[in-house]
Amino acid sequence: MSADQTLAFDPSCHLFTGCGFPAPGLHSFLFEPIATVGGFEIDKPMLLALLGSVIIVGFFWAAFAKPKVVPGKLQMVGEAGYDFVRRGIVYEIIGKKDGEKYVPLMVSLFFFVWILNVWSIVPLAQFPVTSIIAYPAALALIVYVVWVGLTFKKHGFAGGWKNILGYDKSLGAILPLVMALEFLSNLIIRPFTHAVRLFANMFAGHMLLVMFGLASWYLLNGLGVIYAGASFVMVVVMTAFELFIQAVQAYVFVLLACSYIQGALSEHH
């Protein structure tokens, strides 16, 4: 774990040395600026996000810059990843005909979210960028703008509001209540939960990894060595579990984005 994540951690602090357990907290998500560019401060999460973008663009550029009929290893991996999102998510939710034009966006979102998550277990990085709410919120906002814009483009101004509000005159007297609930659900709660679902999972996972990592070091003294070993096993287990969760959260984020777009293309939510 980085020095930024352990501002309250003393390396000499162990069990039986008189100091208490340096429990992780919000300070584990605070970082000092690394550099200032044009008056704009860049910290570690920003740097990881930029580096992640460069890695994704560089990988797909290298994989598809000179595509071959018989793909090489890099092109094969790139095609597998692209096809997974296209066929496994976009086609399944939106459909092949309507969904093809949204494949590039969804592939970009999937791999960007995934790499921001996976920084959590990369040595020296060891921090999931999406555990800071601003990043999932920005990505959810992109999906939100695409969804709302597409809704009005597809159905017109009046039809767009009917689609968003779930207008159905057959509901009779309860129609105003339904419309109010749909307004709250679609325009306020939906983007909020889209961002928070990703943020909360990555935040909680990182806290667990930091806690067991600190505990392993703290207990590494005297009889505490036995418990330090158990704590270290949990670090390994949680790291493996995080690998799974990181991919699942990227999948769920894109799955929900596709479902919103599918809803915009249909007559009713």
Contacts in CASP RR format, 6 or more apart in sequence:
PFRMAT RR
TARGET T0000
AUTHOR 0000-0000-0000
METHOD contacts of the structure
MODEL  1
MSADQTLAFDPSCHLFTGCGFPAPGLHSFLFEPIATVGGFEIDKPMLLAL
LGSVIIVGFFWAAFAKPKVVPGKLQMVGEAGYDFVRRGIVYEIIGKKDGE
KYVPLMVSLFFFVWILNVWSIVPLAQFPVTSIIAYPAALALIVYVVWVGL
TFKKHGFAGGWKNILGYDKSLGAILPLVMALEFLSNLIIRPFTHAVRLFA
NMFAGHMLLVMFGLASWYLLNGLGVIYAGASFVMVVVMTAFELFIQAVQA
YVFVLLACSYIQGALSEHH
1 126 0 8 1.000
1 210 0 8 1.000
1 213 0 8 1.000
1 214 0 8 1.000
2 44 0 8 1.000
2 124 0 8 1.000
2 126 0 8 1.000
2 127 0 8 1.000
4 30 0 8 1.000
4 31 0 8 1.000
4 32 0 8 1.000
4 44 0 8 1.000
5 24 0 8 1.000
5 27 0 8 1.000
5 28 0 8 1.000
5 29 0 8 1.000
5 126 0 8 1.000
5 127 0 8 1.000
5 210 0 8 1.000
6 22 0 8 1.000
6 24 0 8 1.000
6 28 0 8 1.000
6 210 0 8 1.000
6 214 0 8 1.000
7 27 0 8 1.000
7 30 0 8 1.000
8 22 0 8 1.000
8 27 0 8 1.000
9 22 0 8 1.000
9 214 0 8 1.000
10 19 0 8 1.000
10 22 0 8 1.000
11 217 0 8 1.000
13 19 0 8 1.000
13 20 0 8 1.000
13 22 0 8 1.000
13 218 0 8 1.000
14 217 0 8 1.000
14 218 0 8 1.000
14 219 0 8 1.000
14 220 0 8 1.000
14 221 0 8 1.000
15 218 0 8 1.000
15 219 0 8 1.000
15 220 0 8 1.000
15 221 0 8 1.000
15 222 0 8 1.000
15 224 0 8 1.000
16 221 0 8 1.000
16 222 0 8 1.000
16 224 0 8 1.000
17 221 0 8 1.000
20 218 0 8 1.000
21 214 0 8 1.000
21 215 0 8 1.000
21 218 0 8 1.000
22 214 0 8 1.000
22 218 0 8 1.000
23 211 0 8 1.000
23 214 0 8 1.000
24 207 0 8 1.000
24 210 0 8 1.000
24 211 0 8 1.000
24 214 0 8 1.000
25 207 0 8 1.000
28 206 0 8 1.000
28 207 0 8 1.000
28 210 0 8 1.000
29 131 0 8 1.000
29 132 0 8 1.000
29 203 0 8 1.000
29 206 0 8 1.000
31 43 0 8 1.000
31 44 0 8 1.000
31 45 0 8 1.000
32 43 0 8 1.000
33 41 0 8 1.000
33 42 0 8 1.000
33 43 0 8 1.000
34 42 0 8 1.000
34 43 0 8 1.000
34 44 0 8 1.000
34 47 0 8 1.000
35 41 0 8 1.000
35 42 0 8 1.000
36 42 0 8 1.000
44 127 0 8 1.000
45 127 0 8 1.000
45 129 0 8 1.000
45 132 0 8 1.000
45 135 0 8 1.000
48 116 0 8 1.000
48 119 0 8 1.000
48 125 0 8 1.000
48 127 0 8 1.000
48 129 0 8 1.000
49 116 0 8 1.000
49 129 0 8 1.000
49 135 0 8 1.000
52 112 0 8 1.000
52 115 0 8 1.000
52 116 0 8 1.000
52 119 0 8 1.000
53 112 0 8 1.000
55 115 0 8 1.000
56 108 0 8 1.000
56 111 0 8 1.000
56 112 0 8 1.000
56 115 0 8 1.000
59 74 0 8 1.000
59 78 0 8 1.000
60 78 0 8 1.000
60 82 0 8 1.000
62 74 0 8 1.000
63 74 0 8 1.000
63 75 0 8 1.000
63 77 0 8 1.000
63 78 0 8 1.000
63 79 0 8 1.000
64 75 0 8 1.000
64 78 0 8 1.000
67 75 0 8 1.000
68 75 0 8 1.000
71 79 0 8 1.000
81 107 0 8 1.000
81 111 0 8 1.000
82 103 0 8 1.000
82 107 0 8 1.000
85 103 0 8 1.000
85 106 0 8 1.000
85 107 0 8 1.000
85 110 0 8 1.000
85 254 0 8 1.000
86 100 0 8 1.000
86 103 0 8 1.000
86 106 0 8 1.000
86 107 0 8 1.000
89 106 0 8 1.000
89 110 0 8 1.000
89 251 0 8 1.000
89 254 0 8 1.000
89 255 0 8 1.000
89 258 0 8 1.000
90 99 0 8 1.000
90 100 0 8 1.000
90 102 0 8 1.000
90 103 0 8 1.000
90 106 0 8 1.000
90 258 0 8 1.000
91 99 0 8 1.000
93 255 0 8 1.000
93 258 0 8 1.000
93 259 0 8 1.000
93 262 0 8 1.000
94 102 0 8 1.000
94 258 0 8 1.000
94 261 0 8 1.000
94 262 0 8 1.000
94 265 0 8 1.000
95 262 0 8 1.000
98 262 0 8 1.000
98 265 0 8 1.000
99 261 0 8 1.000
102 258 0 8 1.000
102 261 0 8 1.000
105 146 0 8 1.000
106 254 0 8 1.000
106 257 0 8 1.000
106 258 0 8 1.000
109 139 0 8 1.000
109 142 0 8 1.000
109 143 0 8 1.000
109 253 0 8 1.000
109 254 0 8 1.000
109 257 0 8 1.000
110 250 0 8 1.000
110 251 0 8 1.000
110 253 0 8 1.000
110 254 0 8 1.000
111 250 0 8 1.000
112 139 0 8 1.000
113 130 0 8 1.000
113 139 0 8 1.000
113 198 0 8 1.000
113 249 0 8 1.000
113 250 0 8 1.000
113 253 0 8 1.000
113 254 0 8 1.000
114 246 0 8 1.000
114 247 0 8 1.000
114 250 0 8 1.000
116 128 0 8 1.000
116 129 0 8 1.000
116 130 0 8 1.000
116 135 0 8 1.000
117 128 0 8 1.000
117 129 0 8 1.000
117 130 0 8 1.000
117 202 0 8 1.000
117 245 0 8 1.000
117 246 0 8 1.000
117 247 0 8 1.000
117 249 0 8 1.000
117 250 0 8 1.000
118 128 0 8 1.000
118 243 0 8 1.000
118 246 0 8 1.000
119 125 0 8 1.000
119 126 0 8 1.000
119 127 0 8 1.000
119 128 0 8 1.000
119 129 0 8 1.000
120 126 0 8 1.000
120 127 0 8 1.000
120 128 0 8 1.000
120 131 0 8 1.000
120 202 0 8 1.000
120 205 0 8 1.000
120 206 0 8 1.000
120 209 0 8 1.000
120 242 0 8 1.000
120 246 0 8 1.000
121 209 0 8 1.000
121 239 0 8 1.000
121 242 0 8 1.000
121 243 0 8 1.000
121 246 0 8 1.000
127 206 0 8 1.000
128 202 0 8 1.000
128 205 0 8 1.000
128 206 0 8 1.000
128 246 0 8 1.000
129 135 0 8 1.000
130 136 0 8 1.000
130 198 0 8 1.000
130 199 0 8 1.000
130 202 0 8 1.000
130 249 0 8 1.000
131 199 0 8 1.000
131 202 0 8 1.000
131 203 0 8 1.000
131 205 0 8 1.000
131 206 0 8 1.000
132 199 0 8 1.000
133 195 0 8 1.000
133 196 0 8 1.000
133 199 0 8 1.000
135 199 0 8 1.000
136 194 0 8 1.000
136 195 0 8 1.000
136 196 0 8 1.000
136 198 0 8 1.000
136 199 0 8 1.000
136 253 0 8 1.000
137 195 0 8 1.000
137 199 0 8 1.000
139 195 0 8 1.000
139 198 0 8 1.000
139 253 0 8 1.000
140 191 0 8 1.000
140 192 0 8 1.000
140 194 0 8 1.000
140 195 0 8 1.000
140 198 0 8 1.000
141 191 0 8 1.000
141 195 0 8 1.000
143 191 0 8 1.000
143 194 0 8 1.000
143 256 0 8 1.000
143 257 0 8 1.000
143 260 0 8 1.000
144 190 0 8 1.000
144 191 0 8 1.000
144 194 0 8 1.000
146 257 0 8 1.000
146 261 0 8 1.000
147 257 0 8 1.000
147 260 0 8 1.000
147 261 0 8 1.000
147 264 0 8 1.000
148 164 0 8 1.000
148 187 0 8 1.000
148 264 0 8 1.000
149 264 0 8 1.000
150 261 0 8 1.000
150 264 0 8 1.000
150 265 0 8 1.000
151 160 0 8 1.000
151 163 0 8 1.000
151 164 0 8 1.000
151 263 0 8 1.000
151 264 0 8 1.000
152 160 0 8 1.000
154 160 0 8 1.000
154 163 0 8 1.000
154 264 0 8 1.000
154 265 0 8 1.000
155 162 0 8 1.000
155 163 0 8 1.000
161 167 0 8 1.000
163 263 0 8 1.000
163 264 0 8 1.000
163 266 0 8 1.000
163 267 0 8 1.000
163 268 0 8 1.000
163 269 0 8 1.000
164 182 0 8 1.000
164 183 0 8 1.000
164 186 0 8 1.000
164 187 0 8 1.000
164 269 0 8 1.000
165 178 0 8 1.000
165 179 0 8 1.000
165 182 0 8 1.000
165 183 0 8 1.000
165 186 0 8 1.000
166 178 0 8 1.000
166 179 0 8 1.000
166 182 0 8 1.000
166 268 0 8 1.000
166 269 0 8 1.000
167 175 0 8 1.000
167 179 0 8 1.000
168 175 0 8 1.000
168 178 0 8 1.000
168 268 0 8 1.000
169 175 0 8 1.000
171 178 0 8 1.000
182 269 0 8 1.000
186 269 0 8 1.000
190 260 0 8 1.000
194 253 0 8 1.000
194 256 0 8 1.000
194 257 0 8 1.000
197 249 0 8 1.000
197 252 0 8 1.000
197 253 0 8 1.000
197 256 0 8 1.000
198 249 0 8 1.000
198 252 0 8 1.000
198 253 0 8 1.000
201 245 0 8 1.000
201 249 0 8 1.000
202 246 0 8 1.000
202 249 0 8 1.000
205 238 0 8 1.000
205 242 0 8 1.000
205 245 0 8 1.000
208 238 0 8 1.000
209 235 0 8 1.000
209 238 0 8 1.000
209 239 0 8 1.000
209 242 0 8 1.000
212 231 0 8 1.000
212 232 0 8 1.000
212 234 0 8 1.000
212 235 0 8 1.000
212 238 0 8 1.000
213 231 0 8 1.000
213 232 0 8 1.000
213 235 0 8 1.000
215 227 0 8 1.000
215 228 0 8 1.000
215 231 0 8 1.000
216 228 0 8 1.000
216 229 0 8 1.000
216 231 0 8 1.000
216 232 0 8 1.000
216 235 0 8 1.000
217 228 0 8 1.000
218 228 0 8 1.000
219 225 0 8 1.000
219 227 0 8 1.000
219 228 0 8 1.000
219 229 0 8 1.000
219 231 0 8 1.000
220 228 0 8 1.000
263 269 0 8 1.000
END
